[in-house]
């Protein structure tokens, strides 16, 4: 039995969003070492601020300044910080209700160990040395032994700053180890030899490419391996006009569903070797391999007549 494959994978993309007046004021305030919240109609102060009252859905925009000190309401210890987290050494995730606020803010607490953290611990903001108008302008929280006294009431604030932050780019990233399982490991091994192998359901006889190890329709295991293709038919397609980061393909290009000969469903593939506006349903295509590749780089026209619609209509 071939070895079941596994590999580290990373899913990463930058998420770009514009900011409304409330979040713009909040993030710009952090750049200026000012923490702003928003006051609701019933007098509560929400930090971080939102544009609509979560209880009544009423639009809210009255900004107030709260203190940089506060109290831990709950916490969890992080033994092994991961890439991109606020601190490189073990720390606590904490919810902190800043003085003057009625809600808690999630951030990191720099503490020597879990024994130094507790609900009710007084903390203060440690500001980042360089601030750009992001939540990371709060480097972390740290324990605070200063006088408590009466909590400072929130102070009305105009929310106006010079050069306000109007948008942010938040990177999203997921690191994980993926194992495709027995069926897809065999499929990938075959691709390395420029062959496409699927598995046939013993009940409905449909050939799945890539194989899933079981038929999702009949619920039975698929163990009968079947080589399909290499040629196939474009069943449907889309024209891509937005260039993806780190993808060296000029736009526009075509991404299609391709039903390989002998397969019971279509797989995804890029169409090349033909102008994008000449790609069509029924186009007969074949794979193009690049040296050392484990999968086809793209599919190109074979020169055969287009397939009749009735031959692939069930595979759309």
N, C-alpha and C positions, 0 to 999 in steps of 0.2 A: 504494500500500500504506500503511495507517495506521501512524503512528509506534508503535514498541514502547515501552511505558510502563516507567518505573522510579520508585521512591520510597524514601526512607529509612524503615525500620521499626524499632520497638523492642519487644522481648518482655521484659516485666519483671513480677516477682511477688515478694512477701516469703515466704521459707521459714521457718516457725516450727517449732522443735523443742525438746523437753525434754532435759535433761542428766542422765545418770546420775551416780553419786557420783564417778567418776574424772574425767570432763570438767568437772563442776561444780567440783571442787577445783582443776583446772588453770586454768580461766578466772578463778575467784575469786582464785587465787594471783597471776595476772598483774596483777589490779587492785591487789594489795598489793606488787607488784614482787618476786614470788617465782616462780621457775620450777620446776614440779614434773614429775617423770617417774614411771614405774611400773617396778618391778623384776619380772622374770620368774623362773620357778622355777629356771632355770639361771644366774641372776645378772646377766643383761643389764639395762641401764636404757634404757627407751624414752621418747624425747621427740620429739614430743608423746606423751602417754600414751594407751593404749588399754585396753579392758576385757578383751580376750581376747588371748592370746599368738598372734601371726600364724603361728607355726611349729607350735604344738601344739594351739591352740584352747582351752587351759586358761584359766579365769577368773583374772585377776590384779588385785590391788587394793592391793599394798604400795607406798605413795607415798614418793618420795624427792625431796629438793631438790637441784638441780644449779646450777652457777655461771652467771652472766649473761655470761660470756666463752666464746669457743669458736674453732673453726677452720673456714674455708671448705673444703668437700670438692669442690664443683664450682659453676659459675656460668655465667650468660648475660647479656649486656648488653642492656638495654632502651633503644633510642634514642628512642622516642616513647611516653612514658607516656600511658595512656588514662584516661578518666574513672573515678574510684573506685579507682585504684591507689594504693599507699602514698605515693608521692612524685610531685610535679608536674614535677620535672626528671629528665633521664635518670639511670638507676640500674641496678644489677645485681640480677638475681634470683640468690639464693645458697642453697645447702644448707649449713647450719651445724651441726656437731657440737659442742654445748655441752660444756664441761669436766665430765666425770662421766657423760656420756651415751654410748650405743653406737649411736644412730641420729641422723639429721640432721633439722633443722627448716628448712622453706622459708620465706624471708622476703626483704625488700628490703635491699640494702646501699647506703648513701649514699656514693658515691665520685666524685671529680672527673672520672673518665673510665675507659674500659676498661683503659687501661695501668696503672691503680692497683689492679686486681683480679687475683688469682691464686689458684690452689689452694694451700692451706696458709696463706693470709693469716689473721692473728689479728684477731678482731673482738669487739665487745661490744654489748650491747643499749643502744639509746637509747630510754628510756621515754617514752611520751606524757605530756604535761603533765596531761591529764585522762583518767582511766582508769575504765572502766565494767564490766570483766569480759569482755573480748573479745580476740581475737588482735591487734586493732589497738591494744591497750594497749602492745604493742611497736611503737613508731613505725617503727623500722627498726633495722638494725645499722650500726655505724660502725667504721672501722679502729681497732685498739687496739695501742698500743706498750708497754703495761705489761709487767712481768716475767711470764715464763711459768712457770718452775719446774715442779714436779710437778703434774699435773692434780688438782684438788680432788675427792676422792671424794664420791659422793652421800651426803647426810645423810638419815636417816629422818625423815619428816614425817607428822603426824597427818592432814593435809588438812582440818583444821577451821578455819574462819574465821567471823567474825561476818557476818551477812547474806549467806549464800552465793548465788551466781548459780545459778539452777535452770533457766533456759531462755534461748534466744537467738532473735533474728529476723535471718536472713541474707538480704539482698536479692540476688536473681538478676536479671541484666540482660544482654540481647544486643542490640547495635546492628548493623544491617546494611542494605545497599541491595538491594532486591528488584526483579527484573525478571520480569514474568509471561510474557514471550515473545510471539510473534506471535499465537497462537490466543487466549490469555486477554486480550491487549491489545484485540483486536477485540471480545471478549465484554464487557469493561469499558466500551469506547466505546459499545456498544449499550445497556448499562444506563443510561448517562447520558441516553439518549433514551427511557427507560422501555420498552425492548425487551430480551428475553432471547434471545440467539443462541448456539447450540451448533454442533458440527460432526459430520457423519455419516461413519462408517467406510465406505469403498467396498466392503469385503469382507462384514462381518457386518451392515451397515446400521444399527448402533446409533448413536443420537445422544447425544453426550456433552455435558453441561451441568454445570459449566463445561467448555469444551473443553480438551483436553490437547495438541493438536497431532499426536497419534498415538493409534491404538487400542491400549490395553494388552493386549487379547486377541489381536488379529491382528498387531500389530507394524507396521502400515502407516500412512502419513501420512493425516491427515484434513484435507481442504481444502474440502469441500462444506459451506457454512454454511447453517444451518437455524434459522429463528425458531420458538420453542416458546412454550407458554403463551398468555397470562399466567396462566391458571388451572391448578390442579393438585390433587393428591390427597395427603392425609397418609397415608404408608405405615406409619410408626411414630414414636414420640415419647417424650420423657422430661419429667418435672416437676422443675424446678430450685427447690430450697429454700434454697440458700446464696447470699447476695448477694455479687456480685463487686465488688472495689474499682474505683471510677471508672465503674461501669456504673449509669446512672440508671434502673433497672427494678426495680419492686417485686416481691419474691418472695411466693408462688410464681408462676412463669410456665412456659410450655411451649416447648420447643425440639423441632423435628420434622424428619423427613425428608419432603420434599415432591417428588413426581413430577409435574413440569409436563407438561401435555398435549403429547405429541409427543416427549418426552425418553426416553432409554433408560436413565436412572438417576436417583436422587433426589438433590436438593441439600438443604442445611441452611437452616432459617429459623425465626424465632420466630412463634408463633401468638398473635394478639391479637383483641380484639373479641368474646371469648367467655370465660366462666369456665373456669379451668384444668381443673376436674373434668368439663367437658363436651367436651373435646377427645377425639377417638377416631380410630382407624384408619378410612380411607375417607372422612373429612371432606373436602368440596370447599372449596377456599380460593382466594383471589386476593390479589395483592400490594397493599400500601398504601405509597405514596411520600410522602415529606416534601419540601417545597420545597428545591431545590438538591442533594438527595441523589443519590449515584451508584449506590445499590442500594436495594431495598425496605426500609422500616423494619421491617415485619412482614407477616404474611399473616392475612387474616380470612375467616370463612365467607362463601361466596357465596349460601347459601340453597338451593342445589340439593340433591337427594336424595344420600345417601352413595353413593360408587362401590362397585360390586360387588367383592368380594375377588379374584375371578379376573382383574380388569382391572389389578391392581397387585401381585399376589402374587410376580411375578418381579422386582419392583423393591425388595423389602424389604432 
